[in-house]
Amino acid sequence: MSIKTKFILHGGFERGAPQENDAFFREILKTAPDNAKVLLVYFSGKNVEGVAKDVTGDMDQFNKNKGNKSLSFEVAEKDSFPEQIKKTDVIYFHGGHSGKVLENVKQYPNLKELFEGKIVAGDSAGANVFTCAFYSEKAGALEGLGIIPIKLLSHYQEENKDKINHLRPDLETIHLKEYEFKVFEV
């Protein structure tokens, strides 16, 4: 019998705008253990300086919303990613370029099993990759890993509503505007 994995998919945010992500980060930590280990994943191809800035911002968001929990953080490394997942409670996929994130995570064919029983959260591109199909302004309409049986439009705008109709027409399409999120148990 497999243990359910909690996925929290976030629709993204507008760079440079005041952030409204507290509810999202509280949801990530709601069922996490009191001494949670958080794995921060930045597989979108950003340069070192960009990742360093994202790490600081993400750690600030987690710490701001942790309540009485004690958190420890680790940044994912491609060479040891599967081993890191096994030792963590929460895996947070930062956004970026959906095509790059997808390309990087496809090299781990057993992600669904590795994630079993964990809390996995993804923001924008970090959310897209777990679905069966998604649309991204940069990458276009693509098929994801198929872990969550939906289609996703993050950063939802009305003009993009039909961009993935041709992919997996049997599945529901979820529209997530910026700062919106949805929880799935798979």
N, C-alpha and C positions, 0 to 999 in steps of 0.2 A: 504494500500500500504506500503510495507516495504522499509526502507531506506537502501541504499547500504553500505556495510562495506568494507573498504579498507584493504586488507591483503597484507603484504610484506613478502615473504618467502625467506630466505637466506640459501645458501648452506653450511654454516659453515666456520670455519677457522682452521688453524693449530696452535695448542698451542705452545707458545714460539717463533713463527715466527713474524716478523714485521707485524702489522695489516694493512689491506687495506679496512677498513670498512666505511670510510667517506661518500662515495656515498650512502651506505645503510642507514646510520643514517640521512643524508640529505633528502632522499626519505621519511623516516618515518615522518619527521617534515615538509615536504613541504606543506601539506594541513592542518597541525595542527593549532589550534587557537594561537594567539599571547601569551596568558597566559595559555599554555597547562599544564594539569596535566598528568603525566606519571606514570603508574603503572608497576613496575618491577616485573616479575614473575620468581621465582626460584623453580620450583616444580620437580627438577630432583634428589632429594634425597641427595644432597651434605651436608657436615657438615657445621656448623656455620661459621668456618673460611673461607672455600671455598666460601660460599655465600657472606660474607663480602667483600672479594677480588673482586668478580664478580660485586657487587653493585658499588664499587668504580670505577672499570674499565668502566662499562656501563654508569654511570653518567658522567664520563669524556668524553666518546664518544658523548653522547647527547649534553653536554655543548660545546664541541669543534665544533659541527656542527649546533648549534641552530640559528646562525645569530643574529637577533635582538629580538628573542622570549625570553620570560621569562618562565622558566620551573620550576615546582615543582614535586618532586618525592615522591613516596610511594612504599614500598615493600609489595607485596601481602602476605596475611595471609590466610591459608586454611579455617579457621572458618568464615572469613568475606569477602571472595573473591567476591561473587556476589554483595554485597553492595559496595565494592571498585570499581568494574567495572562500576557501575552506576554513580559514581562520577568522572570518569576520561575521558580523551580524547584519550589517547594513551596507549595501552597495549603492553608491550614488553616481549615476552617469551624467556628467555635465554636458550641456549642449554644445553646439558648434556646427560643423558641416556633416550632415546626415550620411552622405556618401562615404566620407572618411571613417566615421564611427562604424558604419556597417562593414566596410572593408576590413577594419581592424578586429572586430568581434567575430567575423566569420571564420577566422582561423582557429576558433575554439568550438569544435562541433558539439561538445557536450555541455554547453552553458545551462540549458534547462535543468539538467541533473545537478550541476554545481550550485545553482541558485536555490535548489529545493530547501524549503523551510526558512529562507532568508527574507529580508525586506529589500526589495530592489526598486529604486526610484530613478526616473529619467526625466530630464528637462529638455524639451524640444527634440533635437537630434538624438539625445540620449533616451528619449521615449519612443521615437519613431522606430528604431531598430528592432524593438521587441514585438512589433505587430506584424501582421501578414502583408500589409501594404500601407504605404504612406505617400504623402506629397510634401516636397520641400522646394522652396523657391530656388535654391542652389542646385539641388540634385534632380529635381523633377519627380515623376511618379516612379516609385521603386517598390520591390517586394522586400520585406524585412525578414527577420529570422523566423517569424511565425509562432513565437512562443505564446502570444496573446492572440486569440482568434478574432481579431477586429481589423478594420482599416482606420487610419488616423490622419486627421488634418490638424496639425499643431499650428500655432500662430493663426488660427482660423480667421479667414476673411471670406465673405459671401462669394466673391468672384472666383474662389478656388474650389467651391463646393462640388463641382463635377470632375475634378482633375484625376480622380482615381476610380471613377465608376467602372471603367473597363477592367480593372484588376479585381479579381475575386468578388464578382457581383453577388455571391451567396452570403457575404459577410456584412455586418452592420458597420457603418461609417460613424466614427466618433469625431465630433468637432470640438476642439479645445482652443478657446481664445487665450490670449496671453493672460497669465496668472491663474488660469483655471486648471484643475487637476481632477483625475478620476482614479479610483482604486479598483484593482482587479485581483482576485485570488485565483491562481491557476495551479 
